[in-house]
Amino acid sequence: MATLAPHQPAELAPAHWTEGTPSDEALAHIPGEAGWPIVGNTFKMLSDPHGQTRRMIEKYGRVYKSKAFGGWNVALIGAEANEMVLMNRDKVFSSEQGWGPVLDKLFPRGLMLIDFDHHRADRRALSIAFKPGPMRHYAGSLNRGIAKRLDEWGTGEMQFYPAIKELTLDLAADSFIGIPWGPEADRINRAFVDMVQASVAPVRKPLPFTQMKRGVDGRAFLVDYFTRETHRRRAEGGGQDMFSQFATAEYEDGSLMPVDEVVDHMNFLMMAAHDTITSSATSLLWLLAKHPEWQDRLRDEVIAVTGGVDAQGRVRDLDYDDLGKLELTDMAFKEALRFVPPVPSMPRRALKSFEYGGYQIPAGAHVGINIHYTHHDEEYWDNPYTFDPMRFTPEQVKARHKYAWVPFGGGAHMCLGLHFAYMQVKVLLAQMLPRYRVELAAGDPDWQAWPIPKPKDGLKIALEAI
């Protein structure tokens, strides 16, 4: 199936991609198992996705098939598979047709759901929002918003995950949309939460009173809101927030991006940034609370860079130009992303047949790489379940396979907002560590592993004033 050409009307995009699915016979030579009748291995994947992956690799090897969620998927395991799929040099793999059946009702035509020329043109136009000028503006907004909220948290016990989730949404209202916190931001945040929850709801049709219906309604609200706002900001000249940058984004020929595409990209990037940053910030705080020696090292680094607390007792902001000086903080965040990658696996669909690991994979097959498994594979990592930020010294990184660590994906679909994610987490630590010492208040949490990891108990921590 041909991909959309740039500027093609969004309503012509396919709703689902099922034609050309390989038959059981075409996949018969690939080892694996179908699981139970009808449901396949779906419940095994939902209950323990990482354990199920380990069992399948131990039994069948690093190329295997599994039937789940209504069809066959061919798993391709390891850094070499990551490189082949993510670099996609021969344009074999479609991200659009991999993610689409899961996300198309809620986040259609986002950057992750388009391919090739269309993706390249839109990505280039949207990249203006991540240039140094706008990023400086975001840095100021993040410092102000995070400092205010941390002061409100105060000392004592709290659940970190829901608190940082709420903060991330509020920061997005400011940095991403350019509106003040308040009733309008709350309504927008509610719509996003409904959409994200609907993306993994078991009922996939928007039937009355279902989560999918709430998600579809949330999308309708945001499409209306962002459409009106795009026209207004174009007329008034926009601003420094991310949405205003998108609204005035131009293609190489100088033409403005169609309004419906601006809206789709804004919806998708708000979702992608919100849930992944929430997850990765939580995993980093969890690991720093478990390893106070590293918490102390990062606190010392932050204070050395920012000056810590000023004469009036206020924690100093982290300046945009100083982000690169937090080298240990950078390494600790990378290790947290290795330990708990916010996107544990990544689907694609093969547009052409290809060979890997001695197997011929037919065109139309749904394939996937497993980021979490590769991040804990002893082939690439010594003691992979030990927290060790020193894995990310320049020497260690150079000696390791480049695609053994891929929390932001890679190739053409590398996360567009990865530098924003680094900035938000560094500002969070720069504001938090001079204020508080962080401890676990209820021991190690159990983690919900999929689709985006989060601690089941919300990560109960205790904040003690420095």
N, C-alpha and C positions, 0 to 999 in steps of 0.2 A: 504494500500500500504506500503510495507516495505521501511524503510529508507535506504539510502546509507551506505554501510559498509566503514570503513576507507580505504583510498587509492584507492577506486573505481574510474576508469577514469571519469573525469568530463563530457565527452561528453555523458555518459550514464544517466546523470541527466535528469529528466522529464522537459519538457518545460512548461506544465501547469498541473493543478491538478483539474479535473472536474468529474472524474468517482466516482460513489457512492454518488452523491449529493442527499439529502433527497427530497422526493416529497412534494408538498404542503400539502397533506393529513398527512404526517408524522409530519409536523410542525403545523397542524391545532389547536392543543390544546394550543399552546403558544400565548398569546395575542399580538396584533400588527396590522400593516397595510401594504398593498402593495403599496399604493400611486397611481400615475397616470399609465395608460397603458404604457408598454414598459420601460419608464424611471424610474418608481417607485418613490422613494423619493430622487433620486440622486440630483436634483436641490435644494431641500430643504437642503440637507446635505452640498452642496457646498456653498450655499449662507449664511447659518447661522448654522454651525454644533453644536455649544454649545446650541443655542436656540432650535434647533430641538431635541436634546437629552433631554433637560429639559421638553419640551412638551410631549415627549413620556413617560418619567418616571412619570410625573404627571397623565397621562391618563391611562398607562398600568402597572406601577410598575417597579421594579428593575430587572425583566427578561422580555424582550419583543423582538419581531421580527420586522424587517423592510426590505423592498425590495429596494435595491439601487445598482448601479454599476453592474447591470446584474444578481443579485441573492439575496436570503434571507441571512440576517445576524442576529444572536441571540445575543443581548446585555446582558451582565452580569455586573450589576452595584454594586459597593461598595468595601470596603476593603476586605471583606471575599471572594468575587469573584476574586479580584486581587490575593489574596493568593492562592486560589485553582488553578487558571490558570497559574500563574507564577511559583509556586513551582512544580506543575505538578508531584506530587508524584507517581501517577499511570500511568504516560506516556500516558495520554489521549489526550493531546493537541500538535499539530504540529506547530512549528513556521515556518518551511519550507513551509508547505502547506497553512499557513495563509498569509505570505508575498509574496510568490513566484509569484502568478499571477500578482502582481503589479510590481515587481522588477526584474523578471528573465531575461528579455531581456538586462538589463543594469548591474546588480550587482549579477549575479547568483553565488550560492555556497559561498557567504559570510557567516560569522559566524551566522548571524541572519537567514540565509536561509538553515541551516542544523540542524539536530536533533540528540539527543541521543548519541550513541557511536561515530559516526563520529564527531559530535560537540565537545564532551568531549575530544577526542584525539587531534583535531586541536586547541582547546582553550588552552589546556595544553602546546602544543608546542609553540603557539604564545605568551603565557604569559611571555616568556623570555624578550620580548621587553618592559615590564613594571616593570622589576626588578629595584632595587635602582641604579645600575650602569648606565644603559641607561637613567633612569629618571633624574639623575644628569646632564647628557649631554643635555637632552632636556631643563632642567631648564636654563642652560647657554645660549642656543640658543634663548629661549623665551625672556630672559632679554635683550639680545643684540638687537634682532629684534624689540621688542616692544618699547624699549627706542629710537631707531633710528627713528621709524615711528612717535612716539608721538612728538618728536622734530620737525619733518617735518610738522605735523598738525598745530602747532602753535596755537595762540589764534583766537577767532572770531567764527562765525557760521559755521556749517557743518552738513552734513547728516551722522549720526553715523553708521547706518546699512550697507550701501555699503562700507564705509571706513573700518569697522571691518571685513567685509566679505573678502575684498581684502587682509587685513593684515593676516587674518587666513589662507588664501590660501598660501600666501608668507611664513608664518611661517611653514606651512606644507611642503613646498619645502625644507626648511632647516632641520627641526627636523625630519620629516617623511622620506624624500627621500635622504637628505644629498647632495643636489645640491645648488649652489649659486643662488640668485635671478638674473634673466636675461631672455633672449629669450627662453631658454629651459624650464625654470620654467613657463613662460607665456603660452607656448603651452600646457604644462601639465595642468595648471590651467584652460585654456579654455576648454579642453576636459572634465574636471570634471564638470565645470559649465553646459556644454551641456548635460552631462549625468544626472545630478541632475534635471535640468529643464524638460528633457524628461520623467523622472520617473512619473511626474504628468501631462503629456501632454494628452489632450483629444483624439487625434488620436494615437492609440496604435500600428499601423503598421508603419514600417520605409519607408513610401512612400516618393518620391522625394520632397525636399523643406520643409519637416515637421520637427518639433522639435525632433520627435522620430528618424528620419533619422540622424540628427546631433548628437543625443545622441549615437546611435549605431556606427556611424563613430568615435565618441570620444572614445568609448570603444575599438574599433579595434585598434586605435592609441596607447592607453595605454596598451592593452594586448601585442602588439608588443614591446613597450618600456620596460615594466616591465619584459617580458620574456628575452630579451637581457641582461638587467641589472642584473637579478637574476643569469644567467650563469656567467657574469663577476665578480660579487661580491663573488660568491662561489669560483671562481678561484683565486681571489686576496685576499680573507680573510675577505671581508665585512668591516664594520665600526660600529660606535656607533649609527647611525641613525636608525629609526624604520624599514625601508625597509631592511637594511642590517641584522638586527636582524631576521626578517621574513625569509629572503633568506637563512639563515644558521640554521633555526629552525629544531630541531630534535624531532622525536617521542620517546616514552619511550624505544623502542627497539634500538635506536641509528640511525635509518634510517632518511634521510632527507625528508622533506615534498616535494611531487611532485611539479615541477615548475609551472604547471598550477594552482595548488591550492594556492601557494604563490601569484601568480598574482591575482587570484580572491579575496583573503583575503585583499590584499593591496588596490585593487580598492574599495572594500566595506568599509574598515575602514577609508580610506581617505574621502569618501563621508559622512559616519556617523559622523566623528569627525568635519568635516568642517561645515556642516549645523547646527548641534545641538549646537556646541560651539558658532557659530555666533548668533544664536537665543537667547541662554541663557545669553551671555554677553550683548546683546542689552537690554533684559528685565531688567537685573540688573542695567545697567546705567540709563535706564528710571526711575526705581523706586528710585534710589539714587538722581536723579535730581529732582524728585517730593518731596522727603523727605530729605531736606538738613541737618536736624539734624542727620540723619543716615549717610549721606555722611561725615559730620564732625567727627562723632564717628569712622568711618572706617579710615579716614585720620589720626586721632590721633593714632589709633592702629598701622597702617602701619609705621608711623614715629617712634613710640616707639620700634618696632621690627627691622626695617632696619637702623634706624638713619637718615632717610629722605635724606637731601641734604648734600654732603660733602663740604670740604673747598673750592673746586674749583667750587662749584655751580652745581655739577652733582648729579642727583637722584641716590641713592645707589640701587644696585640690591637686590632682594629678594633671599636669599640663600635657597637652597633646604632643608637644615636642619631646617629652620625657618618656613616652610610652616604651620606646626601644631600650631604655636604660634598665628596665625591670627584667633582667635576664633570667634570674632564678624563678621569678614569678611566671615568666613565659614557659620555662621548662616544666614547672609544676603543673601548669594548666595543660600542657601537651601530654603529660603523664596521666592526668585525670581523664583526658579525652581518649587516651589509649585504654585505660582501665574500664571506663564506662562510656563507650562511644554513643553519642546521642542518636545516631542512626545506625542500629546494629547490623542491618542487612540492606541490600539495595537491589531492586528488581530491574530487569531489562527484558526486551523481547528481540529474538534474532530475526532480522529482516532477510538474511541469507544464511545458508548452511555454512558451518565452519567446523574446524577440527581443533580439539583441545584434549590433552592428556591421553591421546591414543583413541579418542572417540569422535565420531562424526555426529555433530549435533544438527538436526534438520532445521530448515527455515521455518519460522512460525513458533518455535519453541520458546516458552517462558523460561528465562534463566536468571540466576541471581548469584551475587557474591556475598560472603559473610564477613563483615568487617569485624564484628566482635570476636569471632573465632581467630581470625588472622592476628588480631591485637593480643591474643593470649597463646599464640602458637610457639611452642618451644623451639621450633626451627629458626625463629627470628629473635626470640626474647628469652634471656636467662631469668629464671624465677618469675614467670609472667604474672603471678598473683601477688607479687610484692610491689608496694608503692616505692618507686625510685626515680625521681625526676632527673637524676644524672644520666639516665638513658638518652637524654636529649642534648648532651653536649655536642658541639659541632663534630668532634671526632667520632662519637658513637653514631650519630646520624649518617655521616659519610660512609661508615663501614656497613651499614644495614641496607637491605633492599628498599628502594625508594617507596615501593607500594606496600610495605609491611605496616605502614601507619597511614590510614586514609579516612580520618574522621570527617573531613570536609569533601569527600569524594575526590575527583581528579579529572584531568582532561578538560574538554569543553564545558562540562557541567560542574566543574569545581565551584563550590559555594561562593556566590558573588559577595556575600556579606561576611566573609570569614574575618576580615580585619575589624569590622564593627564588633564581632563577637569577642575577639581578643581585647578590644578597647573597653567594652562594657565590663568584662570580668576583671580586668586590671584596675579600672576605676572603682569597682566594688571592693576589691581587696585594699586598695589605697585609702579608701574611706573607712573600711571596717577594722582592719588590723590595728591601726593606732588607737582606735576607740575601745576595742573589746578583745578579750581572750575567749576563744571558742572551744567548748568541750561538748562531747556527746552526753546527752542527758538520759538516754535509755538504751545504751549499748548499740551494737551494730544493727542497722535496719535490714529487713528483707527488701529486695528490689523487685519491682515489676519490670520484667526484662524487655517487654515489647508492647506497643510499637516504638515508643520513645521512653527510655528508662526513667523510673521515678521510685523513691523509697515508699514502701507501702504505709509506713507510719508517719509520713510527712517529714522525716528526719528531725527528731527531737534533739535540740541543742540547748546549751546554756551559755549566755553571754555574761562575761565578767568584765567590769570596767578596768581599763589599764591604769 
